[in-house]
């Protein structure tokens, strides 16, 4: 690991430690990183800050928006190795 924080986060995978707990009432999810908890929390609030430039799609995470944009571009980055 090139960064100490990256090693520390990785080590938590082995210990099962998930120090970031969702504070939403009745939710018991916990997360390895603060950013993962923040992404999750948006599912409770309905906040969707990641917006598509080509349609009215909005998402709670950047990765979901990236996946959605392939609808417009036709990109299919994953290919079957046998076809």
Biopython code that builds the backbone (N, CA, C, O; Angstrom):
import numpy as np
from Bio.PDB.StructureBuilder import StructureBuilder

atoms = [
    (1, "UNK", "N", (0.848, -1.186, 0.000)),
    (1, "UNK", "CA", (0.000, 0.000, 0.000)),
    (1, "UNK", "C", (0.885, 1.237, 0.000)),
    (1, "UNK", "O", (1.882, 1.297, 0.719)),
    (2, "UNK", "N", (0.522, 2.205, -0.795)),
    (2, "UNK", "CA", (1.326, 3.420, -0.878)),
    (2, "UNK", "C", (0.912, 4.459, 0.156)),
    (2, "UNK", "O", (1.637, 5.425, 0.393)),
    (3, "UNK", "N", (-0.235, 4.267, 0.764)),
    (3, "UNK", "CA", (-0.729, 5.204, 1.773)),
    (3, "UNK", "C", (-1.110, 4.446, 3.038)),
    (3, "UNK", "O", (-1.682, 3.358, 2.968)),
    (4, "UNK", "N", (-0.794, 5.020, 4.185)),
    (4, "UNK", "CA", (-1.101, 4.396, 5.473)),
    (4, "UNK", "C", (-2.607, 4.194, 5.650)),
    (4, "UNK", "O", (-3.037, 3.154, 6.150)),
    (5, "UNK", "N", (-3.412, 5.182, 5.243)),
    (5, "UNK", "CA", (-4.862, 5.075, 5.399)),
    (5, "UNK", "C", (-5.417, 3.909, 4.585)),
    (5, "UNK", "O", (-6.375, 3.257, 5.000)),
    (6, "UNK", "N", (-4.815, 3.650, 3.428)),
    (6, "UNK", "CA", (-5.282, 2.541, 2.591)),
    (6, "UNK", "C", (-5.014, 1.204, 3.274)),
    (6, "UNK", "O", (-5.851, 0.302, 3.235)),
    (7, "UNK", "N", (-3.852, 1.080, 3.896)),
    (7, "UNK", "CA", (-3.543, -0.132, 4.657)),
    (7, "UNK", "C", (-4.501, -0.280, 5.831)),
    (7, "UNK", "O", (-5.005, -1.373, 6.088)),
    (8, "UNK", "N", (-4.752, 0.804, 6.537)),
    (8, "UNK", "CA", (-5.666, 0.744, 7.687)),
    (8, "UNK", "C", (-7.065, 0.303, 7.257)),
    (8, "UNK", "O", (-7.686, -0.527, 7.922)),
    (9, "UNK", "N", (-7.564, 0.856, 6.147)),
    (9, "UNK", "CA", (-8.879, 0.440, 5.659)),
    (9, "UNK", "C", (-8.865, -1.024, 5.251)),
    (9, "UNK", "O", (-9.815, -1.758, 5.525)),
    (10, "UNK", "N", (-7.802, -1.446, 4.606)),
    (10, "UNK", "CA", (-7.699, -2.839, 4.188)),
    (10, "UNK", "C", (-7.703, -3.776, 5.395)),
    (10, "UNK", "O", (-8.355, -4.819, 5.370)),
    (11, "UNK", "N", (-6.992, -3.414, 6.429)),
    (11, "UNK", "CA", (-6.915, -4.260, 7.623)),
    (11, "UNK", "C", (-8.292, -4.436, 8.262)),
    (11, "UNK", "O", (-8.569, -5.478, 8.857)),
    (12, "UNK", "N", (-9.142, -3.440, 8.146)),
    (12, "UNK", "CA", (-10.497, -3.541, 8.700)),
    (12, "UNK", "C", (-11.302, -4.636, 8.009)),
    (12, "UNK", "O", (-12.215, -5.204, 8.610)),
    (13, "UNK", "N", (-10.976, -4.937, 6.758)),
    (13, "UNK", "CA", (-11.641, -6.045, 6.066)),
    (13, "UNK", "C", (-11.393, -7.359, 6.793)),
    (13, "UNK", "O", (-12.280, -8.208, 6.878)),
    (14, "UNK", "N", (-10.186, -7.520, 7.314)),
    (14, "UNK", "CA", (-9.819, -8.762, 7.988)),
    (14, "UNK", "C", (-10.396, -8.859, 9.399)),
    (14, "UNK", "O", (-10.678, -9.955, 9.884)),
    (15, "UNK", "N", (-10.568, -7.727, 10.048)),
    (15, "UNK", "CA", (-11.083, -7.739, 11.420)),
    (15, "UNK", "C", (-12.605, -7.670, 11.460)),
    (15, "UNK", "O", (-13.217, -7.964, 12.487)),
    (16, "UNK", "N", (-13.217, -7.281, 10.342)),
    (16, "UNK", "CA", (-14.667, -7.118, 10.317)),
    (16, "UNK", "C", (-15.122, -5.788, 10.895)),
    (16, "UNK", "O", (-16.321, -5.545, 11.036)),
    (17, "UNK", "N", (-14.174, -4.932, 11.228)),
    (17, "UNK", "CA", (-14.513, -3.634, 11.817)),
    (17, "UNK", "C", (-15.232, -2.755, 10.796)),
    (17, "UNK", "O", (-14.777, -2.600, 9.663)),
    (18, "UNK", "N", (-16.343, -2.191, 11.208)),
    (18, "UNK", "CA", (-17.098, -1.237, 10.396)),
    (18, "UNK", "C", (-17.463, -0.067, 11.303)),
    (18, "UNK", "O", (-18.551, -0.033, 11.879)),
    (19, "UNK", "N", (-16.545, 0.894, 11.427)),
    (19, "UNK", "CA", (-16.709, 1.939, 12.436)),
    (19, "UNK", "C", (-17.742, 3.018, 12.107)),
    (19, "UNK", "O", (-18.112, 3.795, 12.987)),
    (20, "UNK", "N", (-18.213, 3.082, 10.866)),
    (20, "UNK", "CA", (-19.145, 4.142, 10.495)),
    (20, "UNK", "C", (-20.564, 3.590, 10.466)),
    (20, "UNK", "O", (-20.935, 2.825, 9.576)),
    (21, "UNK", "N", (-21.340, 3.993, 11.453)),
    (21, "UNK", "CA", (-22.685, 3.463, 11.630)),
    (21, "UNK", "C", (-23.725, 4.460, 11.126)),
    (21, "UNK", "O", (-23.613, 5.664, 11.358)),
    (22, "UNK", "N", (-24.726, 3.945, 10.442)),
    (22, "UNK", "CA", (-25.817, 4.793, 9.960)),
    (22, "UNK", "C", (-26.596, 5.319, 11.162)),
    (22, "UNK", "O", (-26.939, 4.566, 12.073)),
    (23, "UNK", "N", (-26.867, 6.613, 11.148)),
    (23, "UNK", "CA", (-27.573, 7.241, 12.270)),
    (23, "UNK", "C", (-29.074, 7.363, 12.022)),
    (23, "UNK", "O", (-29.792, 7.927, 12.848)),
    (24, "UNK", "N", (-29.554, 6.843, 10.901)),
    (24, "UNK", "CA", (-30.987, 6.898, 10.617)),
    (24, "UNK", "C", (-31.726, 6.001, 11.610)),
    (24, "UNK", "O", (-31.305, 4.870, 11.849)),
    (25, "UNK", "N", (-32.825, 6.496, 12.190)),
    (25, "UNK", "CA", (-33.584, 5.667, 13.138)),
    (25, "UNK", "C", (-34.008, 4.346, 12.487)),
    (25, "UNK", "O", (-34.450, 4.331, 11.338)),
    (26, "UNK", "N", (-33.878, 3.293, 13.189)),
    (26, "UNK", "CA", (-34.228, 1.916, 12.788)),
    (26, "UNK", "C", (-33.272, 1.293, 11.776)),
    (26, "UNK", "O", (-33.484, 0.147, 11.379)),
    (27, "UNK", "N", (-32.237, 1.994, 11.346)),
    (27, "UNK", "CA", (-31.272, 1.414, 10.409)),
    (27, "UNK", "C", (-30.065, 0.922, 11.193)),
    (27, "UNK", "O", (-29.546, 1.628, 12.057)),
    (28, "UNK", "N", (-29.628, -0.277, 10.890)),
    (28, "UNK", "CA", (-28.523, -0.877, 11.637)),
    (28, "UNK", "C", (-27.297, -1.138, 10.767)),
    (28, "UNK", "O", (-26.420, -1.909, 11.159)),
    (29, "UNK", "N", (-27.219, -0.513, 9.598)),
    (29, "UNK", "CA", (-26.086, -0.724, 8.708)),
    (29, "UNK", "C", (-24.837, -0.033, 9.257)),
    (29, "UNK", "O", (-24.911, 1.022, 9.887)),
    (30, "UNK", "N", (-23.698, -0.658, 9.000)),
    (30, "UNK", "CA", (-22.397, -0.098, 9.353)),
    (30, "UNK", "C", (-21.485, -0.223, 8.142)),
    (30, "UNK", "O", (-21.696, -1.068, 7.272)),
    (31, "UNK", "N", (-20.468, 0.632, 8.099)),
    (31, "UNK", "CA", (-19.621, 0.704, 6.915)),
    (31, "UNK", "C", (-18.152, 0.835, 7.272)),
    (31, "UNK", "O", (-17.782, 1.295, 8.352)),
    (32, "UNK", "N", (-17.338, 0.416, 6.333)),
    (32, "UNK", "CA", (-15.894, 0.472, 6.477)),
    (32, "UNK", "C", (-15.372, 1.898, 6.355)),
    (32, "UNK", "O", (-14.412, 2.272, 7.029)),
    (33, "UNK", "N", (-16.008, 2.699, 5.489)),
    (33, "UNK", "CA", (-15.542, 4.063, 5.247)),
    (33, "UNK", "C", (-16.673, 5.073, 5.437)),
    (33, "UNK", "O", (-17.855, 4.745, 5.335)),
    (34, "UNK", "N", (-16.272, 6.293, 5.712)),
    (34, "UNK", "CA", (-17.245, 7.378, 5.866)),
    (34, "UNK", "C", (-17.954, 7.652, 4.543)),
    (34, "UNK", "O", (-19.145, 7.962, 4.530)),
    (35, "UNK", "N", (-17.234, 7.541, 3.440)),
    (35, "UNK", "CA", (-17.864, 7.819, 2.147)),
    (35, "UNK", "C", (-18.929, 6.780, 1.812)),
    (35, "UNK", "O", (-19.958, 7.124, 1.229)),
    (36, "UNK", "N", (-18.705, 5.536, 2.163)),
    (36, "UNK", "CA", (-19.712, 4.494, 1.929)),
    (36, "UNK", "C", (-20.955, 4.759, 2.779)),
    (36, "UNK", "O", (-22.081, 4.564, 2.322)),
    (37, "UNK", "N", (-20.743, 5.199, 4.005)),
    (37, "UNK", "CA", (-21.878, 5.520, 4.872)),
    (37, "UNK", "C", (-22.657, 6.711, 4.310)),
    (37, "UNK", "O", (-23.888, 6.724, 4.344)),
    (38, "UNK", "N", (-21.940, 7.705, 3.796)),
    (38, "UNK", "CA", (-22.598, 8.886, 3.222)),
    (38, "UNK", "C", (-23.444, 8.491, 2.009)),
    (38, "UNK", "O", (-24.575, 8.954, 1.860)),
    (39, "UNK", "N", (-22.896, 7.638, 1.147)),
    (39, "UNK", "CA", (-23.658, 7.151, -0.009)),
    (39, "UNK", "C", (-24.920, 6.433, 0.455)),
    (39, "UNK", "O", (-26.001, 6.661, -0.089)),
    (40, "UNK", "N", (-24.789, 5.577, 1.448)),
    (40, "UNK", "CA", (-25.930, 4.842, 1.980)),
    (40, "UNK", "C", (-26.972, 5.791, 2.575)),
    (40, "UNK", "O", (-28.170, 5.612, 2.357)),
    (41, "UNK", "N", (-26.528, 6.779, 3.312)),
    (41, "UNK", "CA", (-27.443, 7.689, 3.999)),
    (41, "UNK", "C", (-28.379, 8.388, 3.014)),
    (41, "UNK", "O", (-29.521, 8.705, 3.345)),
    (42, "UNK", "N", (-27.882, 8.623, 1.803)),
    (42, "UNK", "CA", (-28.715, 9.270, 0.782)),
    (42, "UNK", "C", (-29.931, 8.425, 0.425)),
    (42, "UNK", "O", (-30.931, 8.964, -0.048)),
    (43, "UNK", "N", (-29.869, 7.120, 0.639)),
    (43, "UNK", "CA", (-31.039, 6.284, 0.352)),
    (43, "UNK", "C", (-32.171, 6.612, 1.322)),
    (43, "UNK", "O", (-33.343, 6.422, 0.996)),
    (44, "UNK", "N", (-31.830, 7.097, 2.493)),
    (44, "UNK", "CA", (-32.844, 7.494, 3.470)),
    (44, "UNK", "C", (-33.402, 8.889, 3.177)),
    (44, "UNK", "O", (-34.605, 9.122, 3.295)),
    (45, "UNK", "N", (-32.525, 9.804, 2.797)),
    (45, "UNK", "CA", (-32.939, 11.198, 2.613)),
    (45, "UNK", "C", (-33.558, 11.461, 1.247)),
    (45, "UNK", "O", (-34.294, 12.431, 1.069)),
    (46, "UNK", "N", (-33.258, 10.596, 0.287)),
    (46, "UNK", "CA", (-33.749, 10.811, -1.070)),
    (46, "UNK", "C", (-32.878, 11.749, -1.882)),
    (46, "UNK", "O", (-33.193, 12.038, -3.036)),
    (47, "UNK", "N", (-31.786, 12.229, -1.301)),
    (47, "UNK", "CA", (-30.877, 13.116, -2.021)),
    (47, "UNK", "C", (-30.237, 12.359, -3.184)),
    (47, "UNK", "O", (-29.728, 11.251, -3.015)),
    (48, "UNK", "N", (-30.271, 12.976, -4.363)),
    (48, "UNK", "CA", (-29.657, 12.387, -5.557)),
    (48, "UNK", "C", (-28.829, 13.463, -6.251)),
    (48, "UNK", "O", (-29.294, 14.083, -7.208)),
    (49, "UNK", "N", (-27.611, 13.689, -5.777)),
    (49, "UNK", "CA", (-26.815, 14.799, -6.289)),
    (49, "UNK", "C", (-26.139, 14.543, -7.639)),
    (49, "UNK", "O", (-25.601, 15.475, -8.235)),
    (50, "UNK", "N", (-26.154, 13.315, -8.127)),
    (50, "UNK", "CA", (-25.466, 12.990, -9.373)),
    (50, "UNK", "C", (-26.489, 12.923, -10.505)),
    (50, "UNK", "O", (-27.289, 11.990, -10.575)),
    (51, "UNK", "N", (-26.456, 13.922, -11.388)),
    (51, "UNK", "CA", (-27.491, 14.095, -12.403)),
    (51, "UNK", "C", (-26.934, 13.853, -13.804)),
    (51, "UNK", "O", (-25.807, 14.231, -14.124)),
    (52, "UNK", "N", (-27.763, 13.212, -14.626)),
    (52, "UNK", "CA", (-27.413, 12.951, -16.017)),
    (52, "UNK", "C", (-27.595, 14.233, -16.827)),
    (52, "UNK", "O", (-28.584, 14.946, -16.660)),
    (53, "UNK", "N", (-26.629, 14.519, -17.709)),
    (53, "UNK", "CA", (-26.707, 15.704, -18.565)),
    (53, "UNK", "C", (-27.672, 15.517, -19.736)),
    (53, "UNK", "O", (-28.060, 16.488, -20.384)),
    (54, "UNK", "N", (-28.056, 14.272, -20.006)),
    (54, "UNK", "CA", (-28.852, 13.999, -21.203)),
    (54, "UNK", "C", (-30.321, 13.663, -20.930)),
    (54, "UNK", "O", (-31.136, 13.664, -21.853)),
    (55, "UNK", "N", (-30.657, 13.379, -19.690)),
    (55, "UNK", "CA", (-32.050, 13.070, -19.353)),
    (55, "UNK", "C", (-32.295, 13.443, -17.892)),
    (55, "UNK", "O", (-31.445, 14.078, -17.268)),
    (56, "UNK", "N", (-33.428, 13.061, -17.350)),
    (56, "UNK", "CA", (-33.757, 13.468, -15.977)),
    (56, "UNK", "C", (-33.322, 12.451, -14.928)),
    (56, "UNK", "O", (-33.768, 12.529, -13.783)),
    (57, "UNK", "N", (-32.465, 11.500, -15.289)),
    (57, "UNK", "CA", (-31.977, 10.518, -14.327)),
    (57, "UNK", "C", (-31.105, 11.203, -13.279)),
    (57, "UNK", "O", (-30.301, 12.080, -13.597)),
    (58, "UNK", "N", (-31.276, 10.790, -12.024)),
    (58, "UNK", "CA", (-30.429, 11.266, -10.931)),
    (58, "UNK", "C", (-30.140, 10.088, -10.018)),
    (58, "UNK", "O", (-30.941, 9.160, -9.914)),
    (59, "UNK", "N", (-28.991, 10.132, -9.357)),
    (59, "UNK", "CA", (-28.544, 8.993, -8.565)),
    (59, "UNK", "C", (-27.948, 9.421, -7.235)),
    (59, "UNK", "O", (-27.538, 10.568, -7.051)),
    (60, "UNK", "N", (-27.912, 8.474, -6.322)),
    (60, "UNK", "CA", (-27.300, 8.721, -5.016)),
    (60, "UNK", "C", (-25.784, 8.576, -5.063)),
    (60, "UNK", "O", (-25.090, 9.087, -4.184)),
    (61, "UNK", "N", (-25.253, 7.880, -6.088)),
    (61, "UNK", "CA", (-23.803, 7.662, -6.180)),
    (61, "UNK", "C", (-23.283, 7.961, -7.582)),
    (61, "UNK", "O", (-24.011, 7.841, -8.568)),
    (62, "UNK", "N", (-22.022, 8.348, -7.652)),
    (62, "UNK", "CA", (-21.365, 8.599, -8.934)),
    (62, "UNK", "C", (-21.290, 7.322, -9.764)),
    (62, "UNK", "O", (-21.454, 7.367, -10.983)),
    (63, "UNK", "N", (-21.046, 6.194, -9.122)),
    (63, "UNK", "CA", (-20.914, 4.939, -9.871)),
    (63, "UNK", "C", (-22.225, 4.549, -10.548)),
    (63, "UNK", "O", (-22.206, 4.001, -11.651)),
    (64, "UNK", "N", (-23.352, 4.817, -9.915)),
    (64, "UNK", "CA", (-24.639, 4.519, -10.548)),
    (64, "UNK", "C", (-24.882, 5.434, -11.749)),
    (64, "UNK", "O", (-25.443, 5.004, -12.756)),
    (65, "UNK", "N", (-24.460, 6.687, -11.641)),
    (65, "UNK", "CA", (-24.591, 7.602, -12.776)),
    (65, "UNK", "C", (-23.698, 7.149, -13.926)),
    (65, "UNK", "O", (-24.123, 7.168, -15.081)),
    (66, "UNK", "N", (-22.487, 6.749, -13.629)),
    (66, "UNK", "CA", (-21.571, 6.264, -14.664)),
    (66, "UNK", "C", (-22.176, 5.076, -15.399)),
    (66, "UNK", "O", (-22.122, 5.009, -16.627)),
    (67, "UNK", "N", (-22.747, 4.145, -14.655)),
    (67, "UNK", "CA", (-23.395, 2.979, -15.266)),
    (67, "UNK", "C", (-24.584, 3.421, -16.124)),
    (67, "UNK", "O", (-24.768, 2.911, -17.229)),
    (68, "UNK", "N", (-25.390, 4.362, -15.628)),
    (68, "UNK", "CA", (-26.543, 4.857, -16.380)),
    (68, "UNK", "C", (-26.128, 5.501, -17.698)),
    (68, "UNK", "O", (-26.789, 5.293, -18.715)),
    (69, "UNK", "N", (-25.057, 6.273, -17.702)),
    (69, "UNK", "CA", (-24.637, 7.000, -18.908)),
    (69, "UNK", "C", (-24.387, 6.062, -20.083)),
    (69, "UNK", "O", (-24.435, 6.492, -21.236)),
    (70, "UNK", "N", (-24.125, 4.812, -19.813)),
    (70, "UNK", "CA", (-23.909, 3.841, -20.890)),
    (70, "UNK", "C", (-25.173, 3.609, -21.702)),
    (70, "UNK", "O", (-25.099, 3.146, -22.841)),
    (71, "UNK", "N", (-26.333, 3.923, -21.134)),
    (71, "UNK", "CA", (-27.589, 3.854, -21.882)),
    (71, "UNK", "C", (-27.515, 4.809, -23.073)),
    (71, "UNK", "O", (-27.993, 4.487, -24.161)),
    (72, "UNK", "N", (-26.923, 5.967, -22.868)),
    (72, "UNK", "CA", (-26.833, 6.980, -23.914)),
    (72, "UNK", "C", (-25.675, 6.720, -24.877)),
    (72, "UNK", "O", (-25.800, 6.977, -26.074)),
    (73, "UNK", "N", (-24.559, 6.218, -24.373)),
    (73, "UNK", "CA", (-23.375, 6.035, -25.221)),
    (73, "UNK", "C", (-23.354, 4.685, -25.923)),
    (73, "UNK", "O", (-22.678, 4.522, -26.939)),
    (74, "UNK", "N", (-24.091, 3.716, -25.386)),
    (74, "UNK", "CA", (-24.056, 2.369, -25.945)),
    (74, "UNK", "C", (-22.837, 1.580, -25.517)),
    (74, "UNK", "O", (-22.632, 0.455, -25.974)),
    (75, "UNK", "N", (-22.023, 2.159, -24.642)),
    (75, "UNK", "CA", (-20.815, 1.477, -24.181)),
    (75, "UNK", "C", (-21.177, 0.197, -23.435)),
    (75, "UNK", "O", (-22.066, 0.182, -22.584)),
    (76, "UNK", "N", (-20.473, -0.865, -23.772)),
    (76, "UNK", "CA", (-20.621, -2.147, -23.079)),
    (76, "UNK", "C", (-19.209, -2.639, -22.751)),
    (76, "UNK", "O", (-18.613, -3.388, -23.524)),
    (77, "UNK", "N", (-18.681, -2.216, -21.605)),
    (77, "UNK", "CA", (-17.272, -2.482, -21.308)),
    (77, "UNK", "C", (-16.946, -3.929, -20.941)),
    (77, "UNK", "O", (-15.772, -4.292, -20.870)),
    (78, "UNK", "N", (-17.944, -4.746, -20.712)),
    (78, "UNK", "CA", (-17.685, -6.117, -20.286)),
    (78, "UNK", "C", (-18.128, -7.072, -21.379)),
    (78, "UNK", "O", (-19.300, -7.101, -21.756)),
    (79, "UNK", "N", (-17.192, -7.846, -21.880)),
    (79, "UNK", "CA", (-17.446, -8.758, -22.991)),
    (79, "UNK", "C", (-17.296, -10.204, -22.547)),
    (79, "UNK", "O", (-16.497, -10.522, -21.667)),
    (80, "UNK", "N", (-18.077, -11.066, -23.170)),
    (80, "UNK", "CA", (-17.935, -12.501, -22.949)),
    (80, "UNK", "C", (-16.644, -12.963, -23.624)),
    (80, "UNK", "O", (-16.433, -12.680, -24.804)),
    (81, "UNK", "N", (-15.786, -13.664, -22.899)),
    (81, "UNK", "CA", (-14.508, -14.091, -23.499)),
    (81, "UNK", "C", (-14.670, -15.197, -24.540)),
    (81, "UNK", "O", (-13.714, -15.496, -25.256)),
    (82, "UNK", "N", (-15.835, -15.806, -24.645)),
    (82, "UNK", "CA", (-16.025, -16.915, -25.584)),
    (82, "UNK", "C", (-16.774, -16.515, -26.849)),
    (82, "UNK", "O", (-16.791, -17.275, -27.817)),
    (83, "UNK", "N", (-17.385, -15.351, -26.859)),
    (83, "UNK", "CA", (-18.140, -14.933, -28.057)),
    (83, "UNK", "C", (-17.262, -14.163, -29.030)),
    (83, "UNK", "O", (-17.734, -13.739, -30.085)),
]
sb = StructureBuilder()
sb.init_structure("model")
sb.init_model(0)
sb.init_chain("A")
sb.init_seg("    ")
for serial, (resi, resn, name, xyz) in enumerate(atoms, 1):
    if name == "N":
        sb.init_residue(resn, " ", resi, " ")
    sb.init_atom(name, np.array(xyz, "f"), 0.0, 1.0, " ", f" {name:<3s}", serial, name[0])
structure = sb.get_structure()
